[in-house]
């Protein structure tokens, strides 16, 4: 054989093999920070050093480092290496009080280059998290060796919440990669964020095992060869931009107390895509693409109602089943722009077949509502069942638009080490200003780093320029404002790729006026600011007009992206900008402004709002899109005001949990609808009790022309009350109830039938278009170039 041809063939074969290699989490080239505690640095008080060679037992060294770091909200640093452990690592003790459990604690590794290898007994976890809050595990590969029960066990005592898992791999764990519930001890495990993580060959990738395992956000992840990718019992989750492959039982099992959603998820070769079997709440599938399932159906559904749009199901024969409904009473399916096997669409309810889905066509058990496609083609994502979202490489930058890459800081400018910041009551304004000037001048992802501690600022810090980072070690990095009463601590001014991350702003000295963070633009100059785990005033505090993060007068060339923010968010005359909040927690969302320029979008992908008054406040007939919304324990949930604006707005609130807000006799509930003109759609809402109130209220006054649509509502335990008024219309499509026929809202549903007129169908189509617009912006900002 010709040697040249042989070598060419070998080269081609190697290239094909390389292309076929499954994606892995990125390698992260960190520069060690001044307050990180390395497992490879000798500690004089115990003298243990981890070898990271995969041979020596590093358990004791890592455990001692955790103890050293967590006491001060610090960071355990794992340099590249293979760390062999033979016993479970603990972040605390069972006897530890809630006051001494760590907050803001982090474990940081180099992604695929930092591997913890289990060499202990079978069916024990590798790391047990006990009472952690506001903590991070970033860049660690957990290799369970088909012996460890779980990589991370979160079933300890006490509340655990608001933890972040990012750029981690969970491999070969017998029970689960992340397990929240097997050893539950009167605890809650809520608001976890799982971002850009890989789960492979685990019994369950993510296991949410009990009540109060709520509001888990899973985004940009990949699940391969697991029994279940996501398994939830009584908890709930929001899964976005995630790929599943070859799940042995099902990509997702969903038996939740509250609505879970799957948006822009893809799947190939799994037995099933979804098993949903709870009568308490809705299922939402948006832009999901499934191919080659091997079970009897792609979806096994025992739940009501269901919203499914822009989904495709391919790779099976014409007689294969997409959805098998298993309930014996009536179910509702709201469908739009779904395709199976080149247009052949088959649904089975028990032994009843629907082959031609029309509005309100029923076989006695399934009622199908087919909504017009609207702008589905124009807003199409172009995703396929093979699309992977996992980011596999790292580049030096504050933010990157390169496909499948993550941004890493460049040169570190430490405000303490390099610029003399002292912390405490000392005024560190000048040290911060000099650090900011140095990072801006350097660019290329340079970072102003603020070590763990409390810092006083008396004059506004201006964050402008291009391609640099302002960030701390976590939420134990705290900035306090002691300047003018109505002053601004951080002014993000016409930023061009500026990232703010991992710090908290405190309100000190009784100052209620002013602004924690203000973002403004500059006409004619494209801008982008990114916020990642930034906490401002408003967290669990019902003071909607006090401080917080403000976005003011942003125009059509301005963008803002939040990966995770906490506290009050206020958007003023910024309806022409593109603003995307991936995740928001505990603070009012307030949208306002008289400007008639409203060509952009303000979209929130997930928000948790508790103890707010109100939670969502839209004024001046402005618009807002929220795709997933969880609420409880709030005096008022929403307030929509017109304030005499001649414009009409549109508010689209998706998969919203609405807890009871009172009875008709209660007098202290503020007005929900106050002259607002426009469309307000509640998509798949769950009307839920709080133990006291059995009724939600739409309290309105005359003056607005408001069209309210309840689409796919689930009246679990209580009903809905409103006061009739001229110009105030409430319509229902696909409303359902709780378990059985004797649920408390049964009588309400009997007297409030569907209103499937043209206006309701058009409004439902507009709502789906808003969900699509938010999804398109999500892909553009968070997953550029992914198809």
C-alpha positions in Angstrom: 0.0 0.0 0.0 1.2 3.5 -0.7 2.7 4.9 2.5 1.3 8.4 1.9 -2.3 7.0 1.5 -1.8 4.8 4.6 -0.7 7.8 6.7 -3.5 9.9 5.2 -6.0 7.2 6.2 -4.6 7.0 9.7 -4.8 10.7 10.0 -8.4 10.8 8.8 -9.4 8.0 11.2 -7.7 9.9 14.1 -9.5 13.0 13.2 -12.9 11.2 13.1 -12.2 9.7 16.5 -11.2 13.1 17.9 -14.4 14.7 16.6 -16.4 11.9 18.1 -14.9 12.3 21.6 -17.7 13.4 24.0 -17.3 16.9 25.4 -15.7 17.4 28.9 -15.8 20.3 31.3 -13.1 23.0 30.6 -9.7 23.2 32.2 -9.6 26.4 34.3 -6.2 28.2 34.6 -6.7 30.1 37.8 -4.2 32.5 39.4 -4.3 31.7 43.1 -5.8 34.5 45.2 -4.4 35.9 48.4 -7.1 34.5 50.6 -7.4 31.0 49.0 -6.1 28.2 51.2 -4.3 25.6 49.1 -4.4 21.9 49.9 -0.8 21.8 48.8 0.5 24.5 51.1 1.8 23.3 54.4 -0.3 24.5 57.4 1.9 25.0 60.4 -0.8 23.9 62.8 -1.3 20.5 61.3 1.5 20.0 58.8 -0.5 18.1 56.2 -0.1 18.6 52.5 -2.1 16.9 49.7 0.0 15.2 47.2 -2.5 15.2 44.3 -0.6 12.3 42.7 -3.5 9.8 42.7 -1.5 7.5 45.0 -1.3 8.9 48.5 -4.3 9.3 50.7 -5.2 13.0 50.6 -8.4 12.8 52.7 -6.9 14.2 55.9 -5.1 17.1 54.2 -8.2 18.2 52.3 -10.4 17.9 55.4 -8.0 20.0 57.4 -8.0 22.6 54.6 -11.8 22.8 54.6 -11.7 23.4 58.4 -9.1 26.2 58.0 -11.0 27.9 55.1 -14.6 27.7 56.1 -14.2 29.4 59.5 -13.9 32.7 57.7 -16.0 32.2 54.6 -12.8 31.4 52.7 -11.9 29.3 49.7 -10.3 25.8 49.5 -8.0 25.8 46.5 -7.3 22.5 44.7 -4.4 22.9 42.2 -4.3 20.5 39.2 -3.9 16.9 40.3 -5.6 13.6 41.2 -6.6 13.6 44.8 -7.3 10.1 46.2 -9.7 10.1 49.2 -10.7 7.1 51.3 -13.4 8.7 53.5 -16.2 11.2 53.1 -15.1 14.8 53.2 -17.3 16.9 55.6 -18.0 20.7 55.5 -19.0 20.6 59.1 -20.4 18.4 61.9 -23.9 17.3 62.8 -23.5 19.0 66.2 -22.6 22.4 64.7 -25.1 25.2 65.3 -26.6 27.2 62.5 -24.7 30.2 63.7 -21.4 28.5 63.1 -22.2 26.8 59.8 -20.3 28.3 56.9 -21.7 31.0 54.6 -19.9 32.1 51.5 -17.5 29.1 51.6 -15.9 27.9 48.3 -14.1 25.0 46.8 -12.2 25.9 43.6 -10.4 23.6 41.2 -9.1 23.6 37.7 -12.0 21.8 36.1 -11.0 18.7 34.2 -7.5 19.0 35.6 -8.6 18.7 39.2 -9.9 15.2 40.0 -11.0 13.8 43.3 -11.0 10.0 43.1 -13.0 7.9 45.5 -11.1 4.9 47.0 -13.3 4.3 50.0 -16.0 1.8 50.9 -18.9 1.3 48.6 -22.1 3.3 48.9 -20.7 6.3 50.8 -20.6 9.8 49.5 -17.4 11.7 48.5 -18.4 15.1 50.0 -21.1 15.7 52.5 -22.4 19.3 52.7 -23.8 20.2 56.1 -25.7 23.4 56.3 -23.9 25.3 53.6 -25.4 28.6 52.3 -24.2 31.0 49.7 -21.3 28.7 48.8 -19.6 27.6 45.6 -18.0 24.4 44.2 -16.3 25.4 41.0 -14.1 23.4 38.7 -13.9 20.0 40.3 -14.1 16.5 38.7 -15.6 13.9 41.1 -14.7 10.3 40.0 -16.8 7.9 42.0 -15.2 4.8 40.5 -18.6 3.0 40.5 -18.2 2.7 44.2 -19.2 6.0 45.8 -22.9 6.5 46.4 -22.8 10.2 45.5 -20.3 12.8 44.7 -22.1 15.4 46.8 -24.6 14.5 49.6 -26.6 17.5 50.8 -29.0 15.6 53.1 -27.6 17.0 56.4 -29.4 19.0 59.1 -30.4 22.6 58.8 -31.2 24.9 55.9 -29.0 24.6 52.8 -29.6 27.0 50.0 -28.3 29.4 47.3 -25.3 27.2 46.5 -23.6 27.2 43.1 -22.1 24.2 41.3 -20.3 25.2 38.2 -17.8 23.6 35.7 -17.9 20.3 37.6 -18.0 16.7 36.4 -19.8 14.0 38.4 -18.7 10.6 37.1 -19.5 7.0 37.9 -21.6 7.4 41.1 -23.8 4.5 42.1 -26.8 6.5 43.4 -26.4 10.2 42.2 -24.0 12.9 41.2 -25.7 15.4 43.5 -28.2 14.1 46.1 -30.3 16.4 48.2 -32.6 14.0 50.1 -31.6 10.5 51.1 -30.5 11.5 54.6 -32.8 14.4 55.2 -33.0 15.6 58.8 -35.8 18.2 59.0 -34.1 20.4 56.5 -34.6 22.3 53.3 -32.3 22.2 50.4 -33.4 25.0 48.1 -32.3 27.4 45.4 -29.3 25.4 44.2 -27.8 26.5 40.9 -26.1 23.8 38.7 -24.3 25.4 35.7 -22.2 23.9 33.0 -21.8 20.6 34.7 -21.4 17.0 33.3 -23.1 14.0 34.8 -22.0 10.6 33.4 -22.8 7.0 34.4 -24.6 7.9 37.6 -27.7 6.2 38.9 -29.3 9.7 38.9 -27.5 12.8 37.8 -29.4 15.2 40.1 -31.6 13.7 42.8 -34.1 16.1 44.5 -35.6 13.9 47.2 -38.1 15.6 49.4 -40.3 18.6 50.2 -38.5 21.9 50.2 -35.9 20.7 47.7 -37.4 23.5 45.6 -36.3 25.9 42.8 -33.2 24.0 41.6 -31.9 25.7 38.4 -30.1 23.4 36.0 -28.6 25.2 33.0 -26.0 24.4 30.4 -25.5 20.9 31.7 -25.0 17.5 30.1 -26.3 14.1 31.3 -24.9 10.9 29.7 -25.6 7.3 30.4 -27.3 7.9 33.7 -30.3 5.9 35.0 -32.2 9.2 35.3 -30.7 12.5 34.4 -32.9 14.5 36.8 -35.0 12.7 39.4 -37.3 14.7 41.7 -39.8 13.7 44.3 -41.8 16.5 45.9 -39.2 19.1 45.0 -39.1 21.1 41.7 -36.6 22.4 39.2 -36.1 24.6 36.1 -33.9 23.0 33.5 -32.7 25.1 30.6 -30.2 24.6 27.7 -29.3 21.0 28.7 -28.5 17.9 26.7 -29.3 14.2 27.6 -27.9 11.1 26.0 -28.7 7.4 26.5 -30.5 7.6 29.8 -31.3 4.0 30.9 -34.7 4.7 32.4 -35.6 8.4 31.6 -33.9 11.7 31.1 -36.3 13.2 33.7 -38.6 11.8 36.3 -40.8 14.5 37.7 -43.1 13.9 40.7 -43.2 17.4 42.1 -45.3 19.5 44.4 -44.8 22.5 42.2 -44.3 23.1 38.5 -41.0 22.1 36.9 -40.0 23.2 33.4 -37.8 22.0 30.6 -36.8 24.7 28.1 -34.4 24.2 25.2 -33.4 20.7 26.2 -32.2 18.1 23.7 -32.1 14.3 23.9 -30.8 11.3 21.9 -31.0 7.6 22.5 -32.6 7.6 25.9 -35.4 5.2 26.9 -37.7 8.1 27.6 -37.4 11.8 27.7 -39.9 12.5 30.5 -41.9 10.6 33.1 -44.3 13.0 34.8 -46.6 11.7 37.4 -48.1 14.2 39.8 -51.6 15.7 39.8 -50.6 18.8 41.6 -49.2 21.1 39.0 -48.3 21.7 35.3 -45.6 20.5 33.0 -43.9 22.9 30.6 -41.8 21.9 27.6 -40.4 24.6 25.4 -38.2 24.1 22.3 -37.2 20.6 23.3 -35.9 18.2 20.7 -35.9 14.4 21.2 -34.7 11.7 18.9 -34.4 7.9 19.0 -36.1 7.1 22.3 -36.3 3.3 22.9 -39.2 3.0 25.3 -43.0 2.9 24.6 -43.3 6.7 24.5 -41.0 9.7 24.6 -43.2 11.1 27.4 -45.3 9.4 30.0 -47.7 11.9 31.4 -49.8 11.6 34.5 -50.2 15.3 35.3 -52.4 18.3 34.4 -52.2 20.5 32.6 -49.4 20.4 30.1 -47.9 23.2 27.9 -45.7 22.0 25.0 -44.5 24.2 22.2 -41.8 24.3 19.5 -40.8 20.7 20.3 -39.8 18.0 17.8 -39.8 14.2 18.2 -37.9 12.2 15.5 -36.1 9.0 14.9 -38.9 6.5 15.5 -41.4 4.9 13.2 -44.7 6.4 12.2 -46.6 4.3 14.8 -44.4 5.3 17.7 -46.0 7.3 20.6 -44.9 10.7 21.6 -47.0 11.1 24.7 -48.8 8.4 26.7 -51.4 9.9 29.1 -52.1 7.7 32.0 -54.7 9.5 34.1 -58.3 8.3 34.2 -59.9 11.8 34.5 -59.7 14.8 32.1 -56.3 16.3 31.2 -55.5 19.4 29.2 -52.7 19.8 26.6 -51.9 23.2 25.3 -49.9 22.6 22.1 -48.2 24.9 19.6 -45.8 24.2 16.7 -44.9 20.7 17.7 -43.7 18.1 15.1 -43.1 14.4 15.2 -41.7 12.3 12.4 -42.0 15.0 9.7 -45.4 16.3 10.9 -47.1 13.1 12.0 -48.4 13.9 15.5 -49.7 11.1 17.7 -51.0 11.2 21.2 -52.4 8.4 23.2 -54.6 8.7 26.3 -55.0 5.2 27.8 -56.4 3.5 24.7 -57.9 6.6 23.1 -56.2 8.1 20.1 -56.1 11.7 18.9 -54.4 12.2 15.5 -55.7 15.6 14.6 -55.3 18.1 17.4 -57.9 20.9 17.1 -58.9 23.6 19.6 -60.8 22.0 22.4 -61.1 18.6 20.8 -61.7 16.0 23.4 -61.9 12.2 23.6 -63.4 12.4 27.0 -60.0 12.3 28.8 -57.6 14.6 26.9 -58.6 18.1 25.7 -56.1 19.5 23.2 -55.8 23.3 22.6 -53.8 24.0 19.5 -52.5 27.6 19.6 -51.4 29.4 16.4 -47.6 29.4 15.7 -47.3 33.1 16.0 -43.6 34.1 15.4 -42.3 30.6 15.9 -40.4 30.6 12.6 -38.9 34.0 13.0 -37.8 33.2 16.6 -36.7 29.6 15.9 -33.6 28.5 17.9 -32.4 26.0 15.2 -31.6 23.4 17.9 -31.5 19.7 17.1 -31.6 16.6 19.3 -27.8 16.4 19.1 -27.2 20.0 20.3 -24.8 20.1 23.3 -24.6 23.2 25.4 -21.6 22.2 27.6 -18.7 24.7 27.5 -15.5 22.9 27.1 -12.7 25.4 26.8 -11.6 28.6 28.7 -10.3 31.9 27.3 -8.9 34.9 29.2 -11.5 37.6 29.1 -14.2 39.3 31.3 -16.8 37.8 29.0 -16.6 35.8 25.7 -18.9 35.3 22.7 -16.8 32.4 21.4 -18.9 29.2 21.1 -18.6 26.7 23.9 -16.1 28.7 25.9 -16.0 30.2 29.4 -14.2 33.4 30.4 -11.3 33.3 32.9 -9.7 36.3 34.7 -6.4 37.5 33.5 -4.0 39.5 35.7 -5.2 40.0 39.3 -5.1 43.4 40.9 -5.7 42.7 44.7 -7.1 45.7 46.6 -5.4 44.6 49.8 -2.1 43.1 48.6 -1.4 45.6 45.8 -3.2 48.8 46.8 -3.3 48.8 50.6 -7.0 48.4 51.3 -7.4 47.8 55.1 -11.0 46.7 55.5 -13.3 47.5 58.5 -14.2 51.1 59.2 -11.2 52.5 57.3 -12.2 54.4 54.1 -10.9 52.2 51.3 -12.3 54.4 48.4 -8.8 55.5 47.1 -7.5 51.9 47.2 -10.4 50.8 45.1 -10.1 53.6 42.7 -6.4 52.9 42.0 -7.1 49.2 41.6 -9.9 50.0 39.1 -7.7 52.3 37.1 -5.0 49.6 36.9 -7.4 46.9 35.8 -9.1 49.1 33.2 -5.7 50.1 31.7 -4.6 46.5 31.5 -7.8 45.1 30.0 -7.7 41.6 28.7 -9.9 40.2 31.5 -7.9 41.8 34.3 -9.6 41.6 37.6 -10.0 43.9 40.6 -10.0 41.3 43.3 -11.5 42.0 46.7 -10.5 39.3 49.3 -12.9 38.1 51.9 -13.7 40.9 54.3 -15.8 44.1 55.0 -14.8 47.3 53.2 -16.0 50.9 53.6 -16.6 53.1 50.6 -17.5 56.8 50.9 -17.4 58.0 47.3 -18.9 56.5 44.2 -16.8 54.0 42.3 -17.2 54.3 38.5 -16.9 51.0 36.6 -16.5 51.8 32.9 -14.0 50.7 30.2 -13.7 47.4 28.4 -12.9 43.8 29.2 -12.2 43.7 33.0 -13.7 42.3 36.1 -14.7 43.7 39.5 -15.2 40.8 42.0 -14.7 39.2 45.4 -14.4 35.8 46.9 -18.1 35.3 47.5 -20.8 36.8 49.6 -18.3 37.1 52.5 -16.8 39.9 50.5 -18.9 42.9 51.6 -18.9 46.6 50.6 -20.6 49.2 52.8 -21.7 52.7 51.8 -20.9 55.5 54.2 -21.1 58.3 51.7 -23.9 60.8 50.9 -27.4 59.8 52.0 -28.6 59.7 48.4 -25.4 58.5 46.9 -24.5 55.6 44.6 -21.9 53.0 45.6 -21.1 51.5 42.1 -21.9 53.3 38.9 -21.6 50.9 35.9 -21.2 53.6 33.3 -21.3 52.7 29.6 -19.6 49.4 30.2 -18.1 47.4 27.4 -17.8 43.8 28.7 -17.5 44.5 32.4 -18.2 41.7 34.8 -19.3 42.2 38.4 -19.1 39.0 40.6 -19.2 37.4 44.0 -19.8 40.2 46.5 -22.5 41.8 48.6 -23.4 45.4 49.2 -24.6 46.2 52.7 -26.9 49.1 53.7 -25.2 50.8 56.6 -25.8 53.8 58.8 -29.6 53.7 58.3 -29.2 55.0 54.7 -32.4 54.2 52.8 -32.0 56.5 49.9 -29.5 56.2 47.1 -28.5 53.2 44.9 -26.3 50.2 45.5 -25.5 49.7 41.8 -26.5 51.9 38.9 -26.1 50.9 35.3 -26.3 53.6 32.5 -25.5 53.6 28.8 -24.2 56.0 26.3 -26.0 56.7 23.0 -24.1 55.4 20.0 -21.9 53.0 22.0 -22.9 49.3 22.4 -22.6 48.3 26.0 -22.7 45.0 28.1 -22.5 44.5 31.8 -22.7 41.1 33.4 -23.6 40.3 37.0 -22.8 37.0 38.6 -23.7 36.3 42.3 -24.2 39.9 43.3 -26.3 40.7 46.3 -27.8 44.1 46.9 -30.4 45.5 49.4 -33.9 43.9 49.3 -33.2 40.3 50.1 -36.2 39.1 52.2 -37.0 42.7 53.0 -40.3 44.2 51.9 -39.0 47.6 51.1 -39.3 47.8 47.3 -38.2 51.4 46.9 -35.0 51.2 49.0 -31.6 51.0 47.1 -30.9 47.8 45.1 -29.6 47.6 41.5 -31.0 50.1 39.0 -30.9 50.0 35.2 -31.6 53.5 34.0 -32.2 55.0 30.5 -30.7 52.1 28.7 -31.2 52.2 24.9 -31.3 49.9 21.9 -27.5 49.4 21.9 -27.3 48.5 25.6 -27.4 45.0 27.1 -27.3 43.7 30.6 -27.0 40.1 31.7 -27.4 38.7 35.2 -26.3 35.1 35.9 -27.5 35.5 39.5 -28.6 38.6 41.4 -30.2 39.1 44.8 -32.3 42.0 46.1 -34.3 44.8 44.5 -34.0 45.3 40.8 -35.4 48.5 39.2 -35.6 49.1 35.5 -36.3 52.8 34.6 -36.9 53.9 31.0 -35.0 50.9 29.6 -37.6 49.2 27.5 -35.5 49.6 24.4 -32.5 47.7 25.8 -32.0 43.9 25.9 -31.9 42.9 29.5 -31.8 39.2 30.5 -31.9 38.1 34.2 -31.0 34.4 34.3 -31.7 34.0 38.0 -33.0 36.5 40.5 -33.8 35.9 44.2 -35.7 37.8 46.9 -36.3 41.4 46.0 -38.9 43.4 44.0 -38.8 43.5 40.2 -39.9 47.0 39.3 -40.3 48.2 35.7 -41.3 51.8 35.1 -40.8 54.9 32.9 -42.8 57.1 30.6 -40.5 56.7 27.5 -42.4 55.6 24.4 -39.2 53.8 23.1 -40.0 50.2 23.8 -38.4 48.1 21.1 -36.3 45.9 23.5 -37.1 43.2 26.1 -36.7 42.9 29.8 -36.8 39.2 30.5 -36.3 37.2 33.7 -35.7 33.4 33.3 -36.3 32.5 36.9 -37.2 34.5 40.0 -37.9 33.5 43.6 -39.8 36.2 45.5 -40.8 35.8 49.1 -41.8 38.4 51.8 -42.1 41.1 49.2 -44.7 43.9 48.9 -45.2 43.6 46.0 -43.0 41.0 44.3 -43.5 42.3 40.7 -44.3 46.0 40.2 -44.9 47.2 36.6 -45.8 50.8 36.1 -46.6 53.2 33.2 -48.0 50.3 31.1 -44.6 48.9 30.6 -43.9 45.3 29.6 -42.1 42.4 31.3 -41.4 38.7 30.6 -40.8 36.2 33.3 -40.5 32.6 32.2 -40.5 30.9 35.6 -41.6 32.4 38.9 -41.9 31.0 42.4 -43.7 32.9 45.1 -44.7 32.4 48.7 -45.2 34.3 52.0 -45.8 37.7 50.4 -48.4 40.2 51.3 -48.9 41.2 47.7 -47.6 39.4 44.6 -48.0 41.8 41.8 -49.0 45.4 41.2 -49.7 46.7 37.6 -50.2 50.4 37.1 -51.0 52.6 34.1 -50.4 56.0 35.6 -52.1 57.6 32.7 -49.7 56.3 30.0 -51.4 56.2 26.5 -49.3 53.1 25.6 -50.4 49.5 26.0 -48.0 47.0 27.6 -47.7 43.2 27.7 -46.8 41.2 30.8 -46.1 37.5 30.4 -45.6 35.5 33.6 -44.8 31.8 33.0 -45.1 28.8 35.3 -45.9 30.9 38.3 -46.7 29.6 41.7 -49.3 31.9 43.2 -49.9 31.5 46.9 -53.1 32.6 48.5 -53.2 36.4 49.2 -56.4 36.7 51.2 -60.2 36.5 51.1 -62.7 39.0 49.7 -63.3 40.4 53.3 -59.7 41.3 53.8 -59.1 45.1 53.5 -55.4 45.5 53.7 -54.4 44.0 50.3 -53.0 46.7 47.9 -54.5 47.0 44.4 -53.2 44.5 41.9 -54.5 46.3 38.8 -54.5 50.0 38.9 -55.3 51.4 35.5 -53.0 49.2 33.6 -53.8 48.9 29.9 -52.5 45.9 28.0 -52.3 42.1 28.1 -51.4 40.2 31.2 -51.0 36.4 30.9 -50.4 34.0 33.7 -49.0 30.9 32.0 -49.5 27.5 33.7 -50.0 29.1 37.1 -50.4 27.0 40.2 -52.9 28.6 42.6 -51.7 27.2 45.9 -52.6 27.6 49.5 -50.4 28.8 52.4 -52.3 27.1 55.2 -54.4 30.2 55.9 -55.8 31.7 52.7 -57.8 29.6 50.3 -58.2 32.3 47.6 -56.1 34.5 45.4 -57.3 37.9 44.5 -57.2 40.1 41.4 -58.1 43.4 43.1 -58.7 46.0 40.4 -60.1 49.5 40.0 -61.6 51.2 36.9 -59.5 53.2 34.5 -57.5 50.6 32.6 -58.3 48.3 29.7 -56.8 45.0 30.9 -57.0 41.6 29.2 -56.1 38.9 31.7 -55.6 35.4 30.5 -55.1 32.4 32.8 -53.5 29.8 30.5 -53.3 26.2 31.7 -54.0 27.2 35.3 -53.9 24.5 38.0 -56.3 25.3 40.8 -54.7 23.0 43.4 -56.4 24.0 46.6 -58.0 27.4 46.2 -59.9 29.6 43.8 -59.5 33.0 42.3 -61.5 36.1 43.0 -61.8 39.5 41.2 -64.1 42.4 41.1 -65.8 42.9 37.8 -65.1 46.3 36.2 -65.5 48.0 32.8 -62.5 47.2 30.6 -61.2 44.5 32.9 -61.6 41.0 31.3 -60.5 37.7 32.7 -60.4 34.7 30.4 -59.5 31.0 31.0 -57.9 28.4 28.7 -57.2 24.8 29.8 -57.8 25.3 33.5 -57.5 22.2 35.7 -57.7 21.2 39.3 -55.9 19.2 41.9 -56.0 15.5 42.6 -59.4 13.7 42.4 -62.8 15.3 42.0 -63.2 16.7 45.5 -60.4 19.2 45.5 -61.4 22.6 47.0 -61.4 24.5 43.7 -63.8 22.1 42.0 -66.8 24.4 42.4 -64.9 27.4 41.1 -63.9 25.6 37.9 -67.5 24.5 37.3 -68.6 28.2 37.2 -65.5 29.5 35.3 -65.4 27.6 32.1 -62.9 28.0 29.2 -63.3 31.0 27.0 -61.6 29.9 23.8 -62.6 33.0 21.7 -60.3 34.6 19.1 -59.0 37.2 21.7 -58.0 34.5 24.1 -56.2 32.4 21.4 -54.4 35.5 20.1 -53.3 36.4 23.6 -52.0 32.9 24.2 -50.0 33.1 21.0 -48.5 36.4 22.1 -47.5 34.9 25.4 -45.7 32.0 23.6 -43.9 34.5 21.4 -42.6 36.3 24.6 -41.3 33.0 25.9 -39.6 32.5 22.6 -38.0 36.0 22.6 -36.6 35.4 26.1 -35.2 32.0 24.9 -33.6 33.5 21.8 -31.9 36.2 24.0 -30.7 33.4 26.4 -29.0 31.5 23.5 -27.5 34.7 22.1 -26.0 35.9 25.4 -25.3 32.6 27.3 -24.6 30.2 24.4 -23.4 32.1 21.4 -22.9 30.0 18.2 -24.7 26.9 19.7 -26.9 25.2 17.2 
